[in-house]
Amino acid sequence: MSIEQMVHYQSKLSYELDLADLFSAISKKENIVIIDASSPLSYKKEHIPNAINLWHKDISFNTTDNLEKSKIYICYCDGIGCNASTKACLKLLTLGFNVKELMGGLDWWKRDGFATEGDEPQSGTEINCGC
């Protein structure tokens, strides 16, 4: 093992989280906000419960002025074939927010059997966020 490799994996864990990490953060009522970085149409169709829609294309100083910088913003999008969450993380980071990216996005959320909200919701395990 090299120091560079260790730094790589430590950095990765600092910037990303998986569903178990998110579930733990929700259960512990950590100071998080879940951001769906998809288009408003995609968000309307289906999203993680209690997530707010902040389309990556619309992120700016003006569209984020009501967000608290003391919170950690967990960004997600459709899944592994989409980079809207990465774009949202980058834009929010440049505006001074603490961010992490949810690995696998909505696709992995549904694959793991969690419920969704929207016009086409999936039934499944309910998560009481309170975020």
N, C-alpha and C positions, 0 to 999 in steps of 0.2 A: 504494500500500500504506500502511496506517495502522499506528501502533504498537499499537493495540488488536487489530488483526487478527493481527499478529505474535505478540503475547502469547497470543492464543487458540490459535494453532497450536502454539506452544511448550508451552503447558500441556497440550494434547491429547496431544502426544507424550510428555509426562512421566507421563501417567496411563494410557495405552493402549499396546498393542503388537499387531502383526499376526503372522501365522504365520512370516514371514521373521525377524522380531525374536525370536520364541520359539525357532525353529530355531537361530538364532545363539547365543542364551543357553544352550541345551542343548549345542550343539557346543563352546562355550567353557567348559562346566562352571561356569557362573555360579552363585552362591549363591541358587538359586530353589527354590520348591516350587510345583507345579501343583495348584490346588484346583478340583475339580468341585463347584460350588455347587448342583447339582441334587439332587433327592430321592434317597434311598438306592435306591429302585426303579429310577429312571432310570440311576443310576450302575452298578448291578448289570447292567443290560441292556447298556450300552456307555459307554466312557469313553476318554479319552486315556491311553495307557500311562504308568504310574508316577504318575498323578494320585491324590491322596487325596480322599475324599469328605468334604466339610464343608458339609452342607446349610445354606443361608443362614438358614433358619428356626431352626436349632439353634445358631447362632453366639452364644457368650456367653463371659464370662470363664472359666467352668468348662470349656467344651468346647475352649478354646484354650490352656489352661494348659500343655500339653505342646509347644506350638509355639515355635520360637526366633524372637525378635524381630529377630535379625541377618539373617534371610533376606528375600528378596523373594517375596511370594505372588502368583502369577499366577492370577487367578480367571477361570473360564469357566462357561458353561451350554450349553443346547441350541443357541443361535444368536441371530440378529438379532431374532427375535420373542419372546425371553425376556429378563427383566431380573434373573434370579437372581444372575448374576455382579456386576451393579451393586450389588445389595443386599448381597452378601457383601463386596465391596470397602468399602462404606460402614461396615458393622459391624466389619470387621477394622481399618479405619483408626481408628475411634473407640476401639478397644482397644489402639492403639499400634503396629500392624503396618505395614510397608511393603508396598504393594499396587499392582498394575497389572491392568487388565482386558484379556483377550484378545478382540480384535475377531472377530466371526463365530462364536466358540465351536466347539462340536463339529461343527456343520453345515459350517463353512468348513474345519475340519480334514479332514473326510472328503472334501469337494469337491476339496481339493488332493491327495487320494490317499494320505493317511497312514493307517497301520494303527490300529485301535482294539482295546481289550480289553473283556472282559465276556462275558455269556451269548450276545450276538449281535454278535460282533466283525466288523469289516470288514478284509479283507486290504489290504495296501498297503505303502507305504514304511515300513520300521521305523526308529524313532528310539531310539538308545541313550542314555537320559537319565542314569542314574546319580545322579539327584537324590534 
